[in-house]
């Protein structure tokens, strides 16, 4: 069943929209939204409820990866995944330095690349993405190039670029076929200056633009000694987050408030949601403080915490992501729970017998700011590497208790069996 978003009112002044709750909503709450136009900014503020009317969950459909079995189904360390329009799944194994390709049902098809410096080879490949025409792009900063496979079998191209840095960020592409490469000024020793090299569909540089920034300064704790300087962000302090939307614009937000902005050709879309911040339990705050202290004491055994206090509430969100269909996924902060640390090392001051984990939950919005609802991830679901979102499906890495990594395709199930299939037509 296709979920339809509540229509947003084209507003030149403040407008209020209240839609009835869905049948699946046990509480009978309504979906209330305010839409307001301020200059070139359209504000969509969800006051209560959602289109789905209830929580959605992720149901596994296809699983790729085994503990023992054929080599092509064994993964060492999955760093990045990418999915083509036909459902073909590409998996970058950072340990093996190659990309394995599987069909939509998880059947192995081929392996692309290998470790090396020659054509079609990787040195430290770290992220992949599928271009709109189906070609696969692989970011390899150690070789300072993007290797592109396709569109035909055996076809390989190399896009050279400078200022390459190693990063855990995804490889961004947009619907115009452009590739967004994170780069940096490697001659700066005081701080890493981040910028983006924008490539056209054939790998020709178009522009160099700075990454989004904020005036907000993250509170930090510092430890110094002769020849040594260490800086750590204060746990649970808000952060400024950004990602690249497939429309070719930045999606940004400072997590001190539930406010997210998407740049558009005709202005800015601001998404807001009325929500209370999640409290940070006292025991969890103590744990986070002890973890930071333990890391610093590896180098400075007598160091004592003298930085800002850890906030009593968590930031509203932990990250921003964009689906291939233009939907906006906001990874939320959630209540922590203590779990036994199976890898506890008594000799490691940064290791503790108990760790804290958070349930992974996402708020999902249509490209026009309509709030669809919350998606709760299943056991083993990992938010790294970045999942792939498209319509009613999600592809992500899952890790079991033995540490075996797999790639899983999930479907979004809303409430008592209803599914969100597809997405509204993007209006970038």
N, C-alpha and C positions, 0 to 999 in steps of 0.2 A: 504494500500500500504506500503510495506517495504521500509524504507529509507536506502540507501546504503551509507556507508562512502567512501570518496575519498581515494583511495589506498595510503598508505604511502610508500615512497621509502626506501628500506633498504640501509642505507648510511654508508659508511666508511669515507666519506668526506662530505662537505656541499652539499646538494641537494635542489633544488627548485621545488616545485610542484604548478602549477596554474591550477585549474579546472574551468570549465565554471559554471556560475551561473545557478540556477534552473529556470524553467519557472515561478515559483511563486514569483520570486524576481522582484519587480516592478522597482528597480533601475538599474537592469542589472549588478550589481557588481559581481566580480569574487571571488572565494574562493582561496586565495593564502596562501600556507603553506611552510615553510622551515623545513626540517628535517636534523639534524646534529648529528653526533656521536662524543662524546668527551670522550675518555677512555671508562668506563663502563656506561656512561650516554648518553641516547638518548634524544635529545632536539627536541620537536615538537613545532614550533612557528607559530601561525596563524597571518598572516599579515593583512588580510581583508576577508570579506565574511564568509560564513558558508555553510555546506552541505545543510541545509534546505533552505537557501537563503532568509528567512523571519522570522519574529517572530512567535513563537508557543504560543498557549493559552491552558488553562486547562478547559475542558468541564465536568461538573458533570454528572456522570452516575448512581451512587447509593448513597443514603444518609441514614444514620442510626442515629436516635436520634429525640426526640420530646419534645415539651414544656409541653404538657399534653398527657397522654396515658398510655399504659401498662408499669409497672415498669421496665421491662427489656430493654426498649428503652429510659429510662431517665438516664442521666449521671450527676454526681455531679462535678467531676473534672478529666478530662482525662489527665493522665500523660504519657502514652505510648501506641503505637499501633504496632501490628506485623501482617504480612500476610503470610500465608502458600502458597506453590506452587500451590495448587488447588483453591486459592482465598479466603479461609476461613480467616475471620478477627477476631483478638483478640484485645480487648480493656481493658486496665487497668484503673480502676476508683480509683484514689488515695483516694478520700473521702470515698468510700464504702469499699476499700481494697478487691476488688475481680476483676476477669477477666471475662468479658462476651464474648462469642464466637458467631459469626454470619457466615452464609454461604456467598458465593460470591455475592448473590443478597440482602444481608442485613437482612435475616430472622434469628431471634434468635434461637440458638441451645442449649446452656447450660451456666452455670456459674461455674467457677473454683475458688476455694479458698474462704476464708472469714477471717475476722479479728481474730487474735489469735496467739498463739505460738506453737500449736500442728502441727502434720503432715498435709501438704496441707493448712496451715493457714499462714497469713501474719501479720506482725506488722506495717512495713512502706514500703511495696513493692513500688518500684519506676520505674522499667523498665522491659520490656519483650522483648523476641526475639524468633523466630522460628528456631530450629536447622534443618540442612539439611534433617534429617530423619522424620521431622514433629513434633517432641516433642516441647513443649512450655517451655521455661526457664523464671523464674521470679526472679529478683534480689531483695532481702529483707535484706538490710544492718543492720537493727535493730536486726533481728534474726541471723545475720551473716551467711546467707546461700542463696543458689540458690535452689528454688523449681522447679522440673521438672515434668511436666504432660505428660503422654503417654509413649510409643506409643499407648497402648491400653486403653480402657475406665477404669477409676478408678485406673490406675497405677500412683503412685506418688513416686518420689525419692527426696532426700535431699543432696545437695552438700555443705558441710561446708567449710568456709574459714575465715581467720582472717584479721585484719586490715581494716575492713569494714568502709566506710564513706558514708554519704548521699551526693548525687550529682544529678544534673539535666541531666547528660549525658545519652545517650542511652546505652543499653546492647549490646555489640558487639559479633557477632559470625562470623565464616568464613566458607568457602566451605569444609574445612577439618573436620568440626564438633567441632572445638575448641571454647571455650568461653573466652572472655577477660573481666576480672573484675577489675574495678578501685578500688584501695585500697590506704591506706595512713599510715604513721607513726604517730599514735595517741599520741605518747609520746613526739613529738616535739611541743613546744609551740611557737617558733618563726615564723615558717612557715609550711604550710602543704606540706609534701613531698609526691608527687604522684608517684605511681607505679602500675603496672598491674600484676595480678595473672592470668596466662594462664592455663586453664583446658582442659583436653582431653575430647573426646565425652562421657566418663563415669564419668566426674567430678573429675578425679584425677589430682592434681596439676602437671604441667609440668615444669613451670619456673616462675620466677619473674623478670620482666623487667621494666626499668624506662619509664615513658611517654616521648614522644619527647619534646625537649626543643630547645630554640634558645638563642644566645648571646644577642639578642635585649632586651633592658629594656624598658618597657612601661612607658612613662612619667606619673607622678602621682601628685596629690595635697594631702597635708597632713595637718591634724589638730590634735593638741596635747594639753592636759591639764593634771593635776595630775591624774594619774590612768586611762587615756583615750588616745587612739591613733586611729585615723581614716585615712584611705587611700582610695582614689578613683582614678581610671584611668582617664586620660584626655579624654574627648569626642572627637571622630573622630581621635584619635591617632591610628596608625596601631597596629595590634595584631598578635600574632603567633597562627595559627590554626592547628589542627590535627584531624584526625579520623582514624578508622580502616577500611581498604578496605577488601571486602570479600575474596580477594586472601590471606589474612593473613599477610598483610604488612601495614605500616603506610603511610597515605596520609597527607602531611604537606605543609604549606605555610605561609609566612610572608606577610601580606596584604599591605605593603608599596610598593610592586611591584606586577604585575600580573605574578607571577611565582609560580608554584605548583609542588611538587615532589612526585612521587609514587615509593616507594622501590619495587623492583622485585627480583625474584630469580637470574636473570642474570644481575642485575645492577640497574640503576635508570632511570625512565622516568620523564623528566622535561617538563612540559606544560607551554608555554608562549603565551600571546596574546597581540597584539598591541592595546592599548586602552588608552584614556585620563581619568584621575581621575575625579570624580564627584565633582563639587564645593559645598561647604557648605555655604548656604545663611547666611548673617550677622544675620538676625533675628533668624535663627535656632541655630547659634552658641551662641547667647545671651541666648536663651531658655535653651540650654544644660548647660551653665554655671550657670544659675539661679537654675536649678534643683539640680545640685551638691551642690551649696551653701545652698539651702533650706534643703537638707538632713543633712548637717553638722550642720546647725543652730538649728536643733532639740535638739542637745546636747550642742552646743557652740553658743549661740545666737549672740555674737558679732564677730563671725569669718568673715574674709574677704578673698576673693580669692587672693592668692599670689603665685599660681603655674604657670606652663608653659602656654603659650597662646594656645588657641584651634586652630588646623590647619584650613586653609582656604579651604582645599580639604579633602574629605572623603577617607578612605582606599579603595583599589580596591574591596575588598570583605569582607563579614561579617561572612562567615562560609564555611566549606567544608563538603560535604556529599558523600556517596557512595551508589549507587543502588545495589539491590540484584543481578543484572545482570553484575555488574562491572563498569557501567557507572559512571562518575564523575560529581557531581552537585556542582556548585560554586554559593553560594548566594551572589549576587552583592550588593554593595552600590548604592543607587539611590537618586534622588533629593527628598528632603523633602517637605511636604506641611502642612500648618497649618490647624488644625481641632478643632472644639469646644469640650471642655472636659465636657462630660455629668456628670462626677463624681467629678467635682471641689468642693473642700472643702476650703472655705475662711479662716478657722482657721488652716489650714495645710500649713506651709511655703514651703513645697515641692509640693504643688498642685497649678496648674495654670489654668486659664480659657481657655487657648488655649494650645494644645499639637501639636507635629509634628509627622507625620507619613511618612513612605517610602513605595512605591510600592514594592512588593516582586517579584524579578526577579532572574532567575537562568541561568547561562551558563551551557551547557551540553556537555560533551566530551565522546567519546567512550573510552574503556579501553586502546586503543593504542594512545590516545591523539588527535584523530581527532575531530575537533570542529564541533558539529552538529548545534548549534544555541542557541538562548535565549528562555526561557519559561517564560511567564508572568502569574503570579498567578491571580486567580479571586477574587472578593470581598469576604471578610470574611475568606479567606485562612490564616491559621496560620503556621508559621515556627516552632512553638513549640506546642506540642512535635515533635520530628524529624519526618518528613514525611517518607513514604516508597515509594521508586522508583523502578519500574521494567518494563523494556521495554517501551511500550507506555502508561503505566498506573501509576498513582500517588495516594496514599492514604494519607489523611491528616485530621487534625482537622479543623473544620470551626466553627466560632462563629458569631451569628447574633447580631443585635443591642440590643436585650434583654439579651444578655449574655448566650444564650442557646448554648451549645456545641454539635456538631454533628461530626460523622466521614463520610467523603465523599470520594468516589472513582471517580477519574477524568480520562479522557483520554486526551492524548496530541493531539491537533489539530494544524497542521502546515498550515499557510496561509489560503487560501480560501477553506478549507474543507479537505485538505489532512491530513492524520494522520501518525504519526510515530509509526509503529507497530513492536514490538520486538526490539531486539538489536543485534549488531554484536556478533559473538561467542567470549566469553572472551578469552584473551590470556595473562594470568597472568605470 
